[in-house]
């Protein structure tokens, strides 16, 4: 067993297919190290301001490394104190020479250290997620440009509607990711602030030195200053979770497009395949869309953390352990799910299969019915829009109900036969001629 595991230290991450956040940022050792980092930075600032001896600060900083801690001593102190931070303070003090350990945690309170250490970890996770979101956005933009002109059927309510291009569809994914990236960037300074306010947030134990220490500590740690204590004001964390939920919701939407596109009856998109990859233990022909499935699952699980985050906002008075204990469960889980969803999305887009034959087949599936709007607009010159709509509506519904060829009906019905020639029908029923501004939007969103 890895060091400090099995003690409920740090934040709960789950077991997802993504380790950059869950294992490298929120593991037990990383959580303890983050707290030691804050305590060491506090000692440096306090020594600089003459609050504690410089020698004590130097010793605290020399020993502020989790690998130097005696795990058995930590576990013993945890068992004795049943306190999430005092056990660390005692174990940390025990490895410091002389009386330096007496100056660890000077003039602060548990929640200051826990919240500030947590913010360091969350900020690190946030930066990983920002980087992966940018990489995914750039990859999809590349695909959008690649398939800028590939005409496919657009669907509304899961029914065939009008032609678009695959690049256009992908450009909507890029645009949505761009908005997530804007949210991540815009809220970063607002979210990532530290805490140094003392027992009830008034800095009573340090008085005039308190603000100087607070500002110096946040500067040391690269965190922002909050204007007042936030022990029970957890809206920043709710905003972080909201950003993660929106981002993973976008990833889920993209993955669902591939999941449905891989259906045997559709056959337009698919996750990458290499020989040896197995879809079913009993049906050798199956190629199941497991990667999109995982992404959608992570998206739905991440969404569930939003309720937990919102529930943590109603704490009472100047501190409420009930809401704080909830954060242990949902914060890292939320970030770890976003990280895992991004990892799988990057894999999906890296190896995405585009089945152009299936795309072409589906364009012809309804025998020309998808051009009903274009035909209506053409006949409006002869009948006016409302009557033209009624004529095309009647013929289209007859073609569907009787399962007859729509084009043949147009060429034989007395209302349309004299108005539309075969050459004109060929022109109208060319899907490339009815994609609107699909390619324009690709160029605007994904670049040329």
Secondary structure, DSSP 8 states (H G I E B T S, - for coil): --TTTTS--S----S-S--TTTTTTSSHHHHHHHHHHHHHHHHHHHHHTTSS-HHHHHHHHHT--GGGS-HHHHHHHHHHH--TTHHHHHHHHHTSSTTGGGGTTTT--HHHHHHHHHHHHHHHHHHHHHHHHHHHHHHHHHHHHHTTT-EEEEEETTEEEEEEEHHHHHHHHHHHHHHHHHHHHHHHHHH-B-----SSSS-TTTTHHHHHHHHHHHHHHT-B--SS--SS--HHHHHHHHHHHHHHHHHHHHHHHHHHHTSTTT-SEE----TT--S-SS-TT----HHHHHHHHHHHHHHHHHHHHHHTT---TT--HHHHHHHHHHHHHHHHHHHHHHHHHHHHHHS-EE-HHHHHHHHTTTTTGGGHHHHHHHHHHHH-HHHHHHHHHHHHHHHHHHT--HHHHHHHSHHHHTT--HHHHHHHT-GGGS-TTHHHHHHHHH--
